[in-house]
Amino acid sequence: MSRSALLNAPASKDAGVFRTWAGSPAEVHLLGLEGWERAAIEVLLDRAAHYRAMLRAGRVSDALRGVAVCLAFFEDSTRTRVSFELAAHRLSAMPVPLFTQGSSMSKGETLLDTLRTVVSMRVELIVVRHGSAGAVAYLAQHLDAGVINAGDGAHEHPTQGLLDLLTLRDAWHGRFEGRRIAIVGDVAHSRVARSAMFGLRAVGASVTVAGPPTLMPAGIEALGCAVAPSVEEAMRDADAVMALRIQRERMERSLIPSTGEYARVWGVNEERVALMKPDAVVLHPGPFNRDVEITSDVVDGPRSVVLSQVENGAAVRCAVLERCARARAQLRNERLQHVAPEICA
């Protein structure tokens, strides 16, 4: 069976298709972490660490002064939207919020036409969250702007993957080799899980996934991760665990018997955390359902790095905005150098 066939064979007809799209190699966009090399990831993490220090000191950078950044969020968001907006402000950029409600899209205008209109106003970067997988890659092909994926359907959430890597690099004292993370829960619908797997594999860590069979895509092993039959086996001797939210909004029907049963069989609790290595940490991308996929005593416990993830999110998004804006500026200069001789002639 081909890799493509494996990745398009879901656990059930509405459990989510495990598709991948190769991201654009151009630095003007950030569409996903699939295909990234370790060196490129490390450079971005180092830059994010720089911005984290700047944010902690309360400083503001002029790196993006005068650059307009459209925050086009067509799905609900708190952490990602606020951290992108904060990052834009901290870089002296001009954030321009855009939502479906209140925009021309509510009058029937297409997504592409709406964003083409925005770009025509000299907006250089578009941060997009959309419910359709592949929507961001489509926009990157048709817009004269840098496009940053803030989550597209069940495809990828690359800045979440990067902030998770920064959080783990801190917890693991800079060493990814020989480390193993357990990713537990609704893997089938999780764009966070996909970006995490691509990023972790690139930097040398290993991944074990576990979850209900109805929420586990068929053929996921093709991406280089191991599948455990139980949450206990996945978490035993792991260096970290990431609990995933049950994403009911992406399900056509219920794929679990009840939240109580899910918590009993698959929830990350104190007893299961005790199976991990003594210095292992607990992550959750948020928002979390307390006492369903993760118990309150674990979220608020000493091993939780959930708030560190949130802090690192703003720093990572500063680094991403800077990377894409610089690439856009370089592209613009190259175009001007190409046009100038023609004008002189």
Steps between C-alpha positions, in 0.01 A plus 500: 500500500635844411579768757227717349243224540606440859464863593156524343350202685326638808391299803139551399322710240485802730810455712706729282728444204872502577615704203825686453596789277859593434562853622645769279882514521485876463561683825231753413245241619460263794246239394612201706794319658490204263833474319687743728861418586637516850739787428218728384290413805789566737565843346136596551497367858815698580336814365187426703713468814643843422152648474389324816774682690389825339137442597596414858693825522200694368692631201369580152684434174491708181552190282163533323435872528258606229407143401126426489404153625145376439371258764237308302335265749200310370487261797486579871834555669640649818864400543605508136316818403601699807864390481525590129348841572735552794796389288409749228478784752830402663668512159346845430287357218142604426259213579177503298236261645261335254211268584223346292231685692518865409701443182380482139509121530176523698352657185611213278846610391748215463791449736751567222329817378480635854869442567603629158323822595692513826835434331431779247513739797874424536464228759820295496412204723177302545457275803218258420296259711240312299286192545591347164824303472706639214335842501821671608710332229238606244523862615879492486480403133272793413595789728793738460571488872668279755249246634534348846296199604328552836317167464320359197241233565659177618814563293769692693558767763870575447550781752348275768746231399788746530396628842467140618853433377632807683323389818646151472847630419493690829367202695746260338799734547556540128520129414241339274691183412392199703190677626150363453162672528159339529218675312167383640140560393320614187783457253272467198371857517810666646700744289712552812599132501602513135726802538645355820583172328665668202704731723601243761611248243707769325696583816564137596235423764271197476122505525252247635130562444203349680127553494165337437498298174223728370735799543815339361567537123591182316857496369631762738815288547603613151602832657756327720312484830410197711143416599437374853190295589443689825580833658698321771730336248546827311591696812717241674861634513412791270683833527180697441132460426273720294128464571274592208155653523201305372402707197127450478468791256687294238294184550189421300384272781617399844801268486523431872233348729519782759745750641500309828600177328763682297651650817508159667673320212705767325525802731838628619484479880746490790526120501595493131737796531683302768587240235719751317861584580546706818588818309236458227263787424134536401382711204159594370438735202179638652226564543468205735198323640589453863448148632428362153822471298707627794427532870517829687770376735723427200426831320580693817772261618878535514561314175269718293664737252169624357563863594854480362347390170281812501794728577711336231216547252544878488877464464474244219252717314734796526770288336265375227369848415857631482610210276216543254521881496873492424443253218226725360733800515773307321254389232380856454858625461574231242196606302609864509851409381344306214266784401754786534719403200190470283392852598846641425506327162 
